[in-house]
Amino acid sequence: MLMSNRDRIARLHYMPYSFRVLQAGDHVLCAMTGRKIALEDLRYWSIARQEPYASAEASVEAERVAKRIG
């Protein structure tokens, strides 16, 4: 029986310019908004925090929050 990766959250390792799939899936959830991001649409992430973001704005906000906490 084939397992489908549709509608499953992927687990990724974020690297400069790319990511590696650790656990198969078709999307991740934005760390700031909780919005579903299809892997083919994923453009923004933090290597240091290993978090995906749905937009540049969400990425900038995550940086602001991290600087306030850190």
Phi and psi in degrees as a GROMACS rama.xvg file:
@    title "Ramachandran Plot"
@    xaxis  label "Phi"
@    yaxis  label "Psi"
@TYPE xy
-84.9122  136.783  LEU-2
-93.453  132.91  MET-3
-89.7811  140.737  SER-4
-94.4365  4.17429  ASN-5
-69.0168  135.998  ARG-6
59.7336  34.4317  ASP-7
-119.741  139.778  ARG-8
-75.9273  128.356  ILE-9
-85.0976  152.675  ALA-10
-110.679  126.263  ARG-11
-124.104  156.531  LEU-12
-111.601  118.472  HIS-13
-89.0416  131.057  TYR-14
-130.318  169.518  MET-15
-60.1864  125.606  PRO-16
72.501  -5.24642  TYR-17
-162.122  177.981  SER-18
-141.796  158.804  PHE-19
-115.408  134.861  ARG-20
-80.9169  120.056  VAL-21
-95.4419  -33.978  LEU-22
-137.894  124.503  GLN-23
-60.1561  144.969  ALA-24
-179.572  177.156  GLY-25
-111.551  -2.97168  ASP-26
-157.302  168.894  HIS-27
-129.532  170.242  VAL-28
-110.528  134.152  LEU-29
-59.6947  131.449  CYS-30
-66.7594  -24.2097  ALA-31
-97.1998  -39.8461  MET-32
-106.846  -18.9053  THR-33
78.6605  2.2996  GLY-34
-69.4006  141.462  ARG-35
-72.6086  131.287  LYS-36
-123.758  115.948  ILE-37
-63.0233  141.564  ALA-38
-56.0057  -37.0153  LEU-39
-70.8082  -14.5304  GLU-40
-101.522  -3.08545  ASP-41
-71.5078  118.443  LEU-42
-124.344  -19.9376  ARG-43
-126.252  132.26  TYR-44
-159.5  165.298  TRP-45
-108.9  122.734  SER-46
-69.9604  -42.8878  ILE-47
-63.0776  -42.2684  ALA-48
-97.8337  -6.72715  ARG-49
53.7335  52.0078  GLN-50
-127.389  140.327  GLU-51
-93.2221  154.079  PRO-52
-133.091  144.919  TYR-53
-77.4876  -22.3022  ALA-54
-153.485  168.613  SER-55
-63.0111  -37.6982  ALA-56
-62.0491  -42.6996  GLU-57
-64.7783  -37.0335  ALA-58
-64.7761  -44.3565  SER-59
-64.0355  -43.1159  VAL-60
-62.3142  -39.3039  GLU-61
-62.2098  -39.4816  ALA-62
-63.5736  -42.6319  GLU-63
-61.1465  -46.1923  ARG-64
-62.3788  -44.3796  VAL-65
-62.0027  -38.212  ALA-66
-70.6189  -33.7822  LYS-67
-68.2435  -39.9545  ARG-68
-78.2731  -44.2441  ILE-69
